[in-house]
């Protein structure tokens, strides 16, 4: 897996690899608003995970997931470190571990 210096570099590179949809984290699933699609933990796999630490603030820490679904949707989910930990189901927590 390639290492990236910045979040924007990673996003651009992964978009070139076909991860073109923006995904949003919900308590028991991820959503693709553009496709009006809910993807549950059993219906997707995490292909790559990249962590980025902000230089000036721990609030700048983020994590990028490259995800593909069983139906062929490929997208990116960006989240802050640990933010999802208390707000998602156990199945989602295990999937994004």
N, C-alpha and C positions, 0 to 999 in steps of 0.2 A: 504494500500500500504506500502510495506517495505521501510525503510530508509537505505541508504547506506552511508558509510564514504568516499568512494573513487569512482571515475568514473570507474576504472577497476573492482572493486567489483560488481558494478551495471551491467556492461556489461557482466561479467562472469555469474552472476545469471540469467539475462534475456536471455542469450544464452541458458542456461539450460532449460528455459521455452519455447524454440522454436523460439526465436527472433534471427534467425541465419543469416539473410541477412544484408549487409551493405547498407544503404540508403544514398543518397546524395541530398541535397536541391538545387533546381533550382528555377527560378523565378515563374513559374506557376505550378510546379509539383515536385514530388520527383522521383529519379531514382534509380533503382537497376541495376547496370552495369552487374552483374553476370547473370541476367536473361534478359538483354537488354529490360527492362521494364520501362515505364513511368507511374507513378501513380498520378492522378489528385486529388485535394482536395475532390471532391465528392465520390471518390473511396477508401478512407481510413479513419480509425479512430485512434486516439491517445489513447492508453490504459494506459500508465504511462508517467509521466514527472518527471525527477530528475534534480535538480540544484546542481552544485558543485562550490565552491569558492576557488580559489587558495590562498595559504598561503602567498606567496611572492609578487604577482602581480595581479592586476585586469585583466590583459591579460590572466590569467590562468582560468578565469571563464568559465564554460561550462554548457550546458544543454543537457540532454539525453532524447530522445523520443523513447518509445517502440510503434511501429505502426503495425497495421494489415490492409491488404487490403481486398476488397470485394472478391477477387479471392483466398484468403487464404495465401498470402505472408506475413510473419511476419519478421520484421527487426528493426534495430536500426539506428537512426539518431542522430549524435552528432554535436552540433553547439555551437558557442560562444554566450554569452548573447547579444542580440540585434543586432547581425551582420546581420541577415536576415531582420530586420525591414524595411530597405529602398530598399532592392534588390528583394523583392518578391511581388507577386500579393496580392491584398486585400483578395482574397479567401484563399490563403495560410496563410496569416497573421492571419486571424480569426481561421483557423483550428489549428494552432500551438500556439494559445493564452493560 
